[in-house]
Amino acid sequence: MIENRSGGAVQLLEVDYPSASFGADSLAAGADFHYRLQVQGSGPVSVQYTAGDGSQIKKTGPTLVERQEGRLEIVLLPGGQVDFHPQLTPHP
């Protein structure tokens, strides 16, 4: 899930993770975007978007490992900050 707590709408939101990506054209301030990840392969997750002031934000988060399951919360914060909150099972 992605939570937009940045204080403004964001545009061109994209999340990349091993072997896949997803996104949205826009995400309103205070809105949430739900997506189910299916991790195939291993590697970092990253998020990029255009902030309300036009700045380009790109942040890298935790490394995902193939076959992990659980929840990954990405919180977009003011000032281009991003928090990643993984709640994933260990690699089997």
C-alpha positions as CSV (number, residue, x, y, z in Angstrom):
1,M,0.0,0.0,0.0
2,I,1.1,3.5,-0.8
3,E,-0.1,6.3,1.5
4,N,0.3,9.9,0.2
5,R,0.9,12.0,3.4
6,S,3.1,14.5,1.5
7,G,0.6,17.3,1.9
8,G,-0.1,17.6,-1.9
9,A,-1.1,15.5,-4.9
10,V,1.7,13.6,-6.6
11,Q,1.9,12.7,-10.3
12,L,3.5,9.9,-12.3
13,L,3.9,7.5,-9.3
14,E,5.9,4.4,-10.0
15,V,7.0,1.6,-7.8
16,D,9.7,-0.8,-9.1
17,Y,10.4,-4.1,-7.4
18,P,12.1,-7.4,-8.6
19,S,10.7,-8.4,-12.0
20,A,7.8,-6.0,-12.0
21,S,6.5,-2.5,-11.4
22,F,3.2,-0.7,-10.9
23,G,2.0,2.9,-10.6
24,A,-0.7,5.5,-11.0
25,D,-1.0,8.7,-13.0
26,S,-1.8,10.6,-9.9
27,L,-2.5,10.2,-6.2
28,A,-4.4,12.8,-4.3
29,A,-3.2,14.2,-0.9
30,G,-4.3,11.9,1.9
31,A,-5.2,9.1,-0.6
32,D,-4.0,5.5,-0.4
33,F,-3.2,3.2,-3.3
34,H,-3.5,-0.6,-2.8
35,Y,-1.5,-3.1,-4.9
36,R,-0.7,-6.8,-4.3
37,L,3.0,-7.6,-4.8
38,Q,4.1,-11.0,-6.1
39,V,7.9,-11.1,-5.6
40,Q,9.7,-13.0,-8.3
41,G,13.4,-12.6,-8.0
42,S,15.4,-10.5,-5.5
43,G,16.4,-6.9,-5.3
44,P,15.5,-3.5,-3.9
45,V,12.1,-1.8,-4.1
46,S,12.1,1.9,-5.3
47,V,9.5,4.6,-5.6
48,Q,9.6,7.6,-7.8
49,Y,7.1,10.4,-8.4
50,T,6.6,14.0,-9.3
51,A,5.8,16.1,-6.2
52,G,3.3,18.9,-6.2
53,D,6.1,21.5,-6.6
54,G,7.3,19.7,-9.8
55,S,10.4,18.2,-8.2
56,Q,11.3,14.6,-9.1
57,I,11.6,12.3,-6.1
58,K,13.3,8.9,-6.2
59,K,14.0,6.7,-3.2
60,T,15.2,3.2,-2.7
61,G,13.8,1.0,0.0
62,P,14.4,-2.5,1.4
63,T,15.6,-5.5,-0.6
64,L,12.9,-8.0,-1.4
65,V,13.7,-11.7,-1.7
66,E,11.8,-14.2,-4.0
67,R,8.8,-15.9,-2.3
68,Q,8.6,-13.4,0.5
69,E,5.0,-12.7,1.6
70,G,3.4,-10.1,3.7
71,R,2.8,-6.4,3.6
72,L,4.9,-3.4,2.4
73,E,3.7,0.0,3.3
74,I,5.2,3.0,1.5
75,V,4.5,6.4,3.0
76,L,5.1,9.5,1.0
77,L,6.0,12.4,3.4
78,P,6.5,16.1,3.1
79,G,9.8,17.4,1.7
80,G,10.3,14.4,-0.6
81,Q,10.8,11.9,2.2
82,V,9.6,8.4,1.9
83,D,9.2,5.8,4.7
84,F,9.2,2.1,3.9
85,H,7.5,-0.3,6.4
86,P,8.0,-3.9,5.4
87,Q,6.2,-6.6,7.3
88,L,7.5,-9.6,5.3
89,T,8.1,-13.2,6.1
90,P,11.8,-14.2,6.1
91,H,13.1,-15.9,3.0
92,P,12.1,-19.6,3.1
